[in-house]
Amino acid sequence: LLMAKALISIDYTEDFVADHGKLTAGAPAQAISETINQVTRLAFERGDYIFFTIDAHEENDVFHPESKLFPPHNIIGTSGRNLFGKLAEFYQEHADDSRVFWMDKRHYSAFSGTDLDIRLRERRVDTVILTGTDICVLHTAIDAYNLGYQIEVVKPAVASIWPENHAFALGHFKNTLGAKLVDENLLEITE
């Protein structure tokens, strides 16, 4: 049986990337802008599904655990939730395509509290390709592992706020979750 792949683009939004973002990773996240766009287009062109999984927070949700850890970010109805850079153009061009999805999420992982797992299984996806920012990529990878997916992390298309977290996450992807670290052409294993 032929299985499919899905690229999951996690939280590559204005609030996480732009200089004016409410919880920005700044320069490291901005540096991957061209690569994340290129990888997304390549995955789409080869027939993969594309899922944009984006934080959707309410302004005064004091009950959400993140409200105690981070400033308000990705607030519903604000430009902070807009995709950053050329990724926004890709989404505008392909939003109506049956292989492109936008999913709101409330927690770090794209699987937590969403129907992502069901949608992937309906489409016979067995491999997820992860791109995006920091904590949410790591937590999505852990859930993907626990759900039995093969994991590919596009090393030049993930960024962290803190360099030491980035190094830890890359090691964790490879050594603890068995993920393949791939380069921007989605074919070559980088480590």
Secondary structure, DSSP 8 states (H G I E B T S, - for coil): ---EEEEEEE--BHHHHSTT-TT---HHHHTTHHHHHHHHHHHHHTT-EEEEEEE-B-TT-TTSGGGGTS---SBTTSGGGSB-THHHHHHHHHTTSTTEEEEEESSSSSSTTSSHHHHHHHTTEEEEEEEEEHHHHHHHHHHHHHTT-EEEEEEEEEE-SSHHHHHHHHHHHHHTT--EEE-TTSSSB--
